[in-house]
Amino acid sequence: MPPRRPSHSPPDPPPPPISICPAQENERISPAVRALNDIHRKREALPHFFRTINLKRGAKALPATRPSGENVMLANTNARRAIAAALPIATALLTAVIAPAADANPFANQPKADEVFYHIMPIAWREGIPDTFRYGDLVGMREGLPYLEDLGVTAIWMNPIFPSPAYHGYQHDRADLINPWFGDESDLIDLNLAAHALGIEIYLDFVVYGINWESMWFQDANENPQSQYDDWLAFDDPTNTAFFGYVFQTWTGDSVGFVNWDHRNPLVTDMVTSWAEKWLDPNEDGDFSDGVDGYRLDHVWVQYGFGPDGWGYNIDDFWATWHDRLRALNPNVFTFAEQHDWGSHGGEYLEQFDAAMTKPFEFAARDALYNENAAPLYGQMEATINAMRPDEGTFVGIIGDHDVDRLASAIGADTPATERRAEAAAAVLMLQPFPPIIYYGDEIGMLGRKANYGSDADDIPMREPFKWRALERLPMSRYHRQNDLARTNQYSSNFDGRSVEEQQDGGLLQVYKGLIDLRRSSPALRRGHYHPIAANDSAVWAFMRSYHAGEAPIPDDGQTVVAVVNLSGANIQTTLDLSPYFPGGALPASRIATDPAPLADVTDANASAYPVSVPAYGYTVVEIDLQRPPEPPLRIDGSLDAPYVEVATSSGGSIWAALDGTTLYVATQPASDGRDRFMMVAREPGALGATVWAKSGQLAAPDAYIGNEVDNGWSGWFDAVAPGGPVSGTYLEGSIDLGAQFAPTDTVYLAALSYFTGDGDPLDSQLQVPAGNGDGDVTADEYVEVALADLVIDACEPDLAEPFGVLDIGDVVAFLQAFSIGDGRVDFAAPMGVFDIADVIEFLQRFGAGCP
């Protein structure tokens, strides 16, 4: 049986997961002087995975799992006809210049495209007010802002700061209070104001699916069905002694229970939402400079796969309400979600959130860096981009976070011979197309791997105190010393070279600074489209980033760059295939990063094997005026777009398909409640045999299929490479390269099937497309046979050799004026000249408009 999730995605990530948060395209709220002068005024104005746990309070804790106008005759009828014939072309030209198609560059307007995020665990980052246990705090974070400003950071995402017995802040109690470990509300206000004065945004981590069992709600309702909070929590028995949630042991040895909310109760949703509203505008004066800029949401399900109606927790009912209320308060609030299934690209979250996290790319990047092979980077970046929904949201780019081994450890950058791999990792993170998130300490190469201490201290090695000094002393935190095993086995040591102090004049920290400065100074690297470039060395990841002025409302000039990252420890002379993007002639190339050595022009002779040198574990960025290729006819984004053809329909839904070259696109309805959904693709169905995912009944074997699990929204291809997905949204869709996967064929066979969600569960014949005979098996004649010729996406290919002639632009303007088109600001007396219509067509082609 194939795996139900990619190997890098745990069956259920542990209780405390996290992600990062990007911001909105707005001005920074307050100038520095105003913000600093306002601090005290603001302060004075402040008002004051799951299973049923069968436990009685006090019992031994269980281990956790988890167009109009009048006709006007022109003087020259022939001219009128010529203009009318050419008007669509002229209009298209104007449209192409003034308003490029939204899909031309999904990165141009992505939220927070210009941000660089920094992820902080408050207890571990910096101590500002010394205390007995030496915990990091909010004052320390404020005092550390100059470091982040110098690094180039523009947004901070911090783990939860609400009352919790857990050092990481998850499993917290009510989120309208501040954990006294970190300070109080005034300290958070001071941090927000100071950060905003420096142009840095603040994002809080937030948990909404449950509450700590020390909370007043659980304390009142536990073993008390008469409690007013009886229907606030996910109790699983009439006596309120069993609940949906989990129990775990903290790093100090205390037992902590976390109980699911019952979000079917609107009072619960209202309360949890009000907590998030509070921190956007703490004193409710409509000035958001003292508030946070948004939230990162922890461990988000599309819908719970357990409990009655999923305890009311799902994207459309709970999250839509939550997000709409925050937007009503502050239209610029930014939210991003950590998908609970790390195998999902997260496209299904983008309807209700501004962003999701690049978890699959995170694992692919680590594999690529460790093995010094770029193939995973090419594959997962393509899949991630195909999962984007540009009209809805974006992703935030991560390759390190608090839930996985430290980046330097995971990629083997822990020896003198390999430690520079971390520099290649920095280049991967900073040159990829999504707003990057730096996990604190990765910029100085901190080490750490998950341990096995029998408590949530297991993750402390991946979350050790940030190394400000070469020698452990203030302002460094010592929170980890509360656990003997974490203290005695700590990875950091004095004078190990992995500290801010030791990297002031060189080292990894300076590499990060240089890359951040490069990214922030380059419109192409911040907002440019991504296009992969083939290199002749397996250790090289190369790609084009292309941005044209006018694609976004920022005053940048257009720019196209080629980025090349060397994942190996050897200096490389590689060649790049630039031919897909080369318009002909000769294009100059100039490096804007690293080696200043001159480069050859790109010409017809070398475009398919353009030579570039890249240092060991290094990178280079070259500015070349290459051209962006036309967009593919279909996007794998969970929505159904023309030119799909409906090839089968039944009471269970439909199957749609299209063929572009050798790429077959397929789509059907996604999984429904209590069902798993599959799209079977076969050159010719095989003999009856075992069905997929250990479901019951028999199946005529496909050559490839998509699987979509309802309980977590996860989808994936099996037994085939799927260059275009898949993603599950309003539709489950994906693409497959038939030329690479199948022997030559004129037909394919398709079937869409739904099985009940458990292992061993049967086929739901009511949801079968095409309709079957209802016997629980799927035979070859229950597939629909589809001729590939019927699916071909028509390509319009204008004959550019045809004598199109020329068009007087003044005549075009007069024509438009006669029909009241335009705003009267054109000087019609000007000698406007003529243009060749063939040139217009060529222009449109170049920019991806009109015929491909």
Secondary structure as GFF3:
##gff-version 3
##sequence-region A 1 852
A	DSSP	alpha_helix	32	45	.	.	.	ID=ss1
A	DSSP	beta_strand	51	54	.	.	.	ID=ss2
A	DSSP	alpha_helix	77	98	.	.	.	ID=ss3
A	DSSP	three_ten_helix	102	104	.	.	.	ID=ss4
A	DSSP	beta_strand	117	120	.	.	.	ID=ss5
A	DSSP	alpha_helix	122	125	.	.	.	ID=ss6
A	DSSP	alpha_helix	138	143	.	.	.	ID=ss7
A	DSSP	alpha_helix	145	151	.	.	.	ID=ss8
A	DSSP	beta_strand	155	158	.	.	.	ID=ss9
A	DSSP	alpha_helix	185	197	.	.	.	ID=ss10
A	DSSP	beta_strand	201	206	.	.	.	ID=ss11
A	DSSP	beta_strand	210	212	.	.	.	ID=ss12
A	DSSP	alpha_helix	216	221	.	.	.	ID=ss13
A	DSSP	beta_strand	242	249	.	.	.	ID=ss14
A	DSSP	beta_strand	255	260	.	.	.	ID=ss15
A	DSSP	alpha_helix	266	280	.	.	.	ID=ss16
A	DSSP	three_ten_helix	288	290	.	.	.	ID=ss17
A	DSSP	beta_strand	294	300	.	.	.	ID=ss18
A	DSSP	three_ten_helix	308	312	.	.	.	ID=ss19
A	DSSP	pi_helix	315	319	.	.	.	ID=ss20
A	DSSP	alpha_helix	320	329	.	.	.	ID=ss21
A	DSSP	beta_strand	334	339	.	.	.	ID=ss22
A	DSSP	three_ten_helix	347	349	.	.	.	ID=ss23
A	DSSP	beta_strand	355	357	.	.	.	ID=ss24
A	DSSP	alpha_helix	359	371	.	.	.	ID=ss25
A	DSSP	alpha_helix	375	386	.	.	.	ID=ss26
A	DSSP	beta_strand	394	396	.	.	.	ID=ss27
A	DSSP	alpha_helix	407	410	.	.	.	ID=ss28
A	DSSP	alpha_helix	421	431	.	.	.	ID=ss29
A	DSSP	beta_strand	437	439	.	.	.	ID=ss30
A	DSSP	three_ten_helix	442	444	.	.	.	ID=ss31
A	DSSP	three_ten_helix	456	462	.	.	.	ID=ss32
A	DSSP	three_ten_helix	479	482	.	.	.	ID=ss33
A	DSSP	alpha_helix	484	488	.	.	.	ID=ss34
A	DSSP	three_ten_helix	501	503	.	.	.	ID=ss35
A	DSSP	alpha_helix	508	521	.	.	.	ID=ss36
A	DSSP	alpha_helix	523	527	.	.	.	ID=ss37
A	DSSP	beta_strand	529	533	.	.	.	ID=ss38
A	DSSP	beta_strand	540	547	.	.	.	ID=ss39
A	DSSP	beta_strand	559	566	.	.	.	ID=ss40
A	DSSP	beta_strand	572	576	.	.	.	ID=ss41
A	DSSP	three_ten_helix	579	581	.	.	.	ID=ss42
A	DSSP	beta_strand	586	587	.	.	.	ID=ss43
A	DSSP	beta_strand	589	593	.	.	.	ID=ss44
A	DSSP	beta_strand	602	603	.	.	.	ID=ss45
A	DSSP	three_ten_helix	607	609	.	.	.	ID=ss46
A	DSSP	beta_strand	610	614	.	.	.	ID=ss47
A	DSSP	beta_strand	619	624	.	.	.	ID=ss48
A	DSSP	beta_strand	645	650	.	.	.	ID=ss49
A	DSSP	beta_strand	653	660	.	.	.	ID=ss50
A	DSSP	beta_strand	663	668	.	.	.	ID=ss51
A	DSSP	beta_strand	675	682	.	.	.	ID=ss52
A	DSSP	beta_strand	688	690	.	.	.	ID=ss53
A	DSSP	three_ten_helix	692	694	.	.	.	ID=ss54
A	DSSP	beta_strand	698	700	.	.	.	ID=ss55
A	DSSP	beta_strand	704	708	.	.	.	ID=ss56
A	DSSP	beta_strand	715	718	.	.	.	ID=ss57
A	DSSP	beta_strand	727	728	.	.	.	ID=ss58
A	DSSP	beta_strand	732	737	.	.	.	ID=ss59
A	DSSP	alpha_helix	738	741	.	.	.	ID=ss60
A	DSSP	beta_strand	747	756	.	.	.	ID=ss61
A	DSSP	three_ten_helix	765	767	.	.	.	ID=ss62
A	DSSP	three_ten_helix	780	782	.	.	.	ID=ss63
A	DSSP	beta_strand	784	787	.	.	.	ID=ss64
A	DSSP	three_ten_helix	788	791	.	.	.	ID=ss65
A	DSSP	beta_strand	806	808	.	.	.	ID=ss66
A	DSSP	alpha_helix	809	818	.	.	.	ID=ss67
A	DSSP	beta_strand	834	836	.	.	.	ID=ss68
A	DSSP	alpha_helix	837	846	.	.	.	ID=ss69
###
